Amino acid sequence: MLPLGSIRLATPLLLAPVAGYCDRPFRLLCRELGGVGLTSTALLNGRALLGADPACLADLDPACLADLDPACLADLDPACLADVDPAAESDRPLCVQLYGRADDPLPEAARRAAERGAAVIDINMGCPADKIINARGGATLLRDPESAVTLARRVVRAVEPARVPVTVKLRLGWDERHVVAPRLAADLEQAGVAGVIVHGRTAVQRFRGRVDRAGIAQVVEAVQSIPVIGNGDIRTPEDVKEMMDATGCAGVMIGRGALRAPWLFSQTEQLLRTGRPGVEPTRAEKLRIILRHLDLLLEHAGEAAAVHCLNRRISWYGRTMGHIKPLKEAVRLARTSEEIRAVLEEWIAGPPAPAAVCA
């Protein structure tokens, strides 16, 4: 278990809030496969949340629409926003990740999210995406640590009556000349945050180069009692164990590695508990997992969103299944969920025989 303020996570493994990918259907899929301690919404803009933007509120309410890619939203029935989703309780505990400028109303947005059932509030101070940087949120806060700490303190105070813990997601710094994470993490602890998540790269690096585990270890050494959660370059259960052993971090957040292998959490939890990782699913089992993802997408997002999602996600899944180019192409080009289902079921029964070549 991993203590995080007033709550206890069942495992020290967290699903990263990858925008456009870790929506509610995928979070539920990871939870069903096991091993996940906490999931999170993708970044939600504080002002949009307070403005009752349905695309944001849907992921907080027990409604059947999650935080899907905006391209999917136009084809969805707005009436489903009001429908109660009986599966929503399955996506608990849920962290709501907020971003915005230091002077944005994030405390008020955090309070709104807590009222809607958020178990954890996370302030993003590490996203290097242009959209977030241009809005002076995310990693830009690393360039003004004093304002970042002030913002965190205001958010902590806003949700303190609800006893909702606040975490902060960081990178090591804006660039290699301005590594601020260790000092900033210590100051954030004094401001009352319950934990910090550290991606071991700078904002300028984005996802280039290797994660600096020594940099994460310096953050672990800088804080007194709050957990530090490491993040970056996690593809296997062994990567998690090595991250924890090398840095002393209390938990690990997994992002891109989970997109191609949502069973990674279950495998890793078994490794941490028994010393041996869980067994790799067979190809047929992986295809059944993709089928389950399809069903969850249809249930929570609808036909158009389900097809759009698996058209692009099949390439991620395919990276774990060897030579399946015909399957990937068939799913990528499918225009209905039934076409996708038929392809997956055909391959579960066995790869189709190659077409005969006429002499």
C-alpha positions in Angstrom: 0.0 0.0 0.0 1.0 3.6 -0.6 -0.1 6.3 1.8 -1.1 9.5 0.2 -2.4 12.0 2.7 -5.7 10.8 4.0 -6.0 7.9 1.6 -4.1 4.6 1.2 -3.5 3.3 -2.4 -3.8 -0.4 -2.8 -0.6 -0.6 -4.8 2.2 1.9 -5.5 1.5 1.8 -9.2 -0.2 4.8 -10.8 -1.6 5.2 -14.4 -0.3 8.5 -15.8 -2.8 11.1 -17.2 -1.8 10.8 -20.8 -4.1 13.3 -22.7 -6.2 11.7 -25.4 -5.3 8.2 -24.3 -6.0 7.5 -20.6 -9.8 8.2 -20.8 -12.3 6.4 -18.6 -12.7 3.3 -20.8 -8.9 2.8 -20.7 -8.7 3.5 -17.0 -11.4 0.9 -16.4 -9.6 -1.6 -18.6 -6.4 -1.2 -16.6 -8.3 -1.6 -13.3 -10.0 -4.7 -14.5 -6.7 -6.3 -15.4 -5.5 -5.4 -11.8 -2.5 -3.8 -10.1 -3.5 -0.2 -10.4 -3.4 2.0 -7.3 -4.6 5.3 -8.7 -5.8 6.6 -12.1 -6.1 10.2 -13.2 -8.0 12.4 -15.6 -6.0 14.1 -18.3 -5.1 17.7 -17.7 -8.2 19.8 -17.0 -8.0 23.5 -17.3 -9.1 25.2 -14.1 -11.1 27.9 -15.8 -12.8 25.4 -18.1 -13.8 23.3 -15.1 -15.3 26.3 -13.3 -17.0 27.3 -16.5 -18.8 24.0 -16.5 -17.3 22.8 -19.9 -19.2 19.5 -20.4 -16.0 17.9 -21.9 -14.4 18.5 -18.5 -17.3 17.9 -16.2 -18.2 14.6 -17.8 -15.1 12.9 -16.5 -15.9 14.0 -12.9 -19.6 13.2 -12.8 -20.8 9.6 -12.7 -21.7 10.0 -16.4 -21.2 7.8 -19.4 -18.9 10.3 -21.2 -15.2 10.4 -20.2 -12.4 12.9 -21.1 -12.1 11.7 -24.6 -10.2 13.4 -27.4 -12.1 16.5 -28.6 -12.3 15.0 -32.1 -14.5 12.3 -30.7 -16.9 14.5 -28.8 -18.8 16.0 -31.8 -20.4 12.6 -32.6 -21.6 11.8 -29.1 -25.1 12.3 -27.8 -25.1 15.2 -25.2 -28.0 13.4 -23.4 -25.6 10.8 -22.1 -23.9 13.5 -20.0 -26.9 13.3 -17.6 -27.1 9.5 -17.5 -25.8 7.7 -14.4 -23.0 5.3 -15.2 -23.0 2.3 -12.9 -19.4 1.6 -13.8 -18.2 5.0 -12.4 -17.6 3.5 -9.0 -15.2 1.1 -10.6 -12.9 4.1 -11.4 -12.1 4.9 -7.9 -10.0 6.3 -6.4 -9.7 8.9 -9.1 -7.2 11.8 -9.2 -8.2 15.0 -11.0 -5.3 16.8 -12.6 -5.5 20.5 -13.0 -3.4 23.0 -14.9 -3.3 26.8 -15.3 -1.3 29.9 -14.6 -0.2 30.8 -11.1 -3.0 33.4 -10.9 -5.7 31.2 -12.3 -8.6 30.1 -10.1 -7.1 26.6 -9.5 -8.1 26.6 -5.8 -11.8 27.1 -6.7 -11.5 24.4 -9.5 -9.9 22.0 -7.0 -12.8 22.6 -4.6 -15.3 21.9 -7.4 -13.5 18.7 -8.3 -13.4 17.6 -4.7 -17.2 18.2 -4.4 -17.7 16.0 -7.5 -15.8 13.1 -5.9 -12.1 13.5 -6.7 -10.0 11.4 -4.3 -6.8 13.3 -5.1 -6.1 16.7 -6.7 -2.9 16.9 -8.8 -1.4 20.2 -10.0 0.5 19.8 -13.2 3.8 21.6 -13.1 5.6 19.4 -15.7 3.7 19.2 -19.0 5.9 20.6 -21.8 3.2 20.5 -24.5 3.0 23.8 -26.5 -0.7 24.3 -25.8 0.0 24.1 -22.0 3.2 26.2 -22.2 1.4 28.9 -24.2 -1.2 29.1 -21.5 1.6 29.6 -19.0 0.7 26.4 -17.2 2.4 23.1 -16.8 6.2 23.2 -16.9 6.3 27.0 -17.1 5.7 27.0 -13.3 9.1 25.5 -12.9 10.6 28.8 -14.0 9.0 30.6 -11.0 9.2 28.2 -8.0 8.0 30.8 -5.6 4.8 31.3 -7.4 4.4 27.6 -7.9 4.6 27.0 -4.1 2.2 29.8 -3.4 -0.3 28.2 -5.9 0.1 24.8 -4.3 -0.5 26.3 -0.8 -3.7 27.9 -2.0 -5.0 24.7 -3.5 -4.1 22.7 -0.4 -6.1 25.1 1.7 -9.1 25.1 -0.7 -9.6 21.3 -0.3 -8.4 20.9 3.3 -12.0 20.8 4.7 -12.8 17.8 2.4 -9.5 16.1 3.5 -8.6 15.6 -0.2 -4.8 15.2 -0.6 -3.0 17.4 -3.2 -0.1 16.2 -5.2 2.2 18.0 -7.7 3.6 16.5 -10.9 7.0 17.9 -11.8 9.9 17.6 -14.1 13.4 18.1 -12.9 13.5 21.6 -14.1 13.0 23.8 -17.2 16.4 22.8 -18.6 19.6 21.3 -17.3 20.9 24.7 -16.1 17.8 25.2 -14.0 17.1 22.0 -12.1 14.8 23.0 -9.4 12.9 19.8 -8.5 14.7 18.9 -5.2 14.3 22.3 -3.6 10.9 22.8 -5.0 9.7 19.4 -3.7 10.9 20.3 -0.2 9.1 23.7 -0.4 5.9 22.0 -1.7 6.1 19.6 1.3 6.1 22.5 3.6 3.2 24.0 1.7 1.2 20.9 2.6 1.2 18.7 -0.5 0.8 15.0 0.2 3.2 13.8 -2.5 5.1 14.6 -5.6 5.4 12.8 -8.9 8.7 13.4 -10.8 9.4 12.8 -14.4 13.1 12.4 -14.7 13.6 14.8 -17.6 13.6 18.5 -18.0 10.9 20.3 -19.9 13.2 21.2 -22.7 14.1 17.5 -23.2 10.4 16.6 -23.6 10.8 12.8 -24.1 14.3 12.8 -25.6 17.2 11.1 -24.0 17.1 8.8 -21.0 15.3 9.4 -17.7 17.7 10.7 -15.0 17.1 8.4 -12.1 19.8 10.2 -10.1 17.7 13.4 -10.4 14.7 11.6 -9.0 16.8 10.2 -6.2 17.8 13.8 -5.3 14.1 14.7 -4.9 13.6 11.7 -2.7 16.4 12.9 -0.5 15.1 16.4 -0.4 11.7 15.7 1.2 11.2 14.5 4.8 8.1 12.3 4.9 5.9 12.6 1.8 6.1 10.0 -0.9 8.0 10.7 -4.2 6.6 8.8 -7.2 9.0 8.2 -10.1 8.0 8.5 -13.7 9.5 7.9 -17.1 10.9 5.1 -19.3 8.8 2.4 -17.8 8.2 -0.5 -20.2 8.5 -3.7 -18.1 7.9 -4.8 -14.6 11.7 -4.9 -14.1 11.9 -1.2 -15.1 9.6 -0.4 -12.1 11.7 -2.4 -9.7 14.9 -0.8 -11.0 13.4 2.7 -10.7 12.4 2.1 -7.1 15.7 0.5 -6.1 17.8 3.2 -7.9 15.9 6.2 -6.6 14.3 5.1 -3.3 10.9 6.4 -4.7 7.8 5.0 -3.0 5.8 4.4 -6.1 6.0 4.6 -9.9 3.7 6.2 -12.5 3.4 4.5 -15.8 2.3 6.2 -19.0 3.4 5.2 -22.5 4.3 1.7 -21.3 0.8 1.1 -20.3 -0.7 2.2 -23.6 0.7 -0.8 -25.3 0.5 -3.2 -22.3 -2.3 -2.4 -19.9 -1.6 -5.7 -18.2 1.8 -4.2 -17.1 0.3 -3.1 -13.7 -0.8 -6.6 -12.8 2.6 -8.1 -13.9 4.4 -5.5 -11.9 2.3 -5.8 -8.7 3.1 -9.5 -8.7 6.8 -8.8 -9.1 6.8 -6.4 -6.2 4.8 -8.8 -4.0 6.4 -12.1 -4.8 9.7 -11.3 -6.6 8.4 -12.8 -9.9 6.5 -10.8 -12.5 3.2 -12.0 -13.7 3.0 -14.1 -16.8 2.9 -12.3 -20.2 -0.5 -12.8 -21.8 -0.6 -14.9 -24.9 -1.5 -13.2 -28.2 -5.0 -14.5 -28.0 -5.4 -13.2 -24.5 -4.1 -9.8 -25.6 -6.6 -9.7 -28.5 -9.4 -10.5 -26.0 -8.2 -7.5 -23.9 -8.5 -5.3 -27.0 -12.0 -6.6 -27.5 -12.8 -5.7 -23.9 -11.4 -2.2 -24.5 -13.7 -2.0 -27.5 -16.7 -3.0 -25.4 -15.8 -0.4 -22.7 -15.4 2.3 -25.4 -18.9 1.5 -26.8 -20.4 1.5 -23.4 -18.9 4.8 -22.2 -18.2 6.7 -25.3 -20.2 5.4 -28.3 -19.6 4.0 -31.7 -17.7 6.9 -33.3 -15.4 7.4 -30.4 -14.7 3.6 -30.1 -13.8 3.3 -33.8 -11.6 6.5 -33.7 -9.8 5.3 -30.6 -8.9 1.8 -31.8 -8.0 3.0 -35.3 -5.1 4.8 -33.7 -4.5 2.6 -30.7 -4.0 -0.7 -32.5 -0.5 0.3 -33.4 0.4 0.6 -29.7 -1.1 -2.8 -28.9 0.6 -4.3 -31.9 4.1 -3.5 -30.6 3.7 -6.4 -28.1 2.4 -9.0 -30.5 5.1 -9.7 -33.1 4.3 -9.7 -36.9 0.6 -8.9 -37.1 0.7 -6.2 -39.8 -2.5 -7.4 -41.6 -4.4 -7.2 -38.3 -3.1 -3.7 -37.5 -4.0 -2.5 -41.0 -7.5 -4.0 -40.9 -8.3 -2.4 -37.5 -6.7 0.9 -38.6 -8.9 1.1 -41.7 -12.1 -0.2 -40.1 -15.1 2.1 -40.2 -17.4 0.3 -37.7 -17.0 -1.4 -34.4 -18.3 -4.6 -35.9 -15.5 -4.6 -38.5 -13.0 -4.3 -35.6 -14.7 -7.0 -33.6 -14.8 -9.4 -36.6 -11.0 -8.9 -37.3 -10.1 -9.5 -33.7 -12.2 -12.6 -33.3 -10.8 -14.0 -36.6 -7.3 -13.6 -35.2 -8.2 -15.0 -31.8 -9.3 -18.2 -33.6 -5.9 -18.2 -35.5 -4.1 -15.9 -38.0 -5.9 -16.1 -41.4 -4.1 -18.1 -44.0 -2.2 -16.0 -46.6 -4.0 -15.5 -49.9 -3.1 -18.0 -52.6 -0.7 -16.7 -55.3 -1.7 -17.5 -58.9 1.1 -18.9 -61.0 
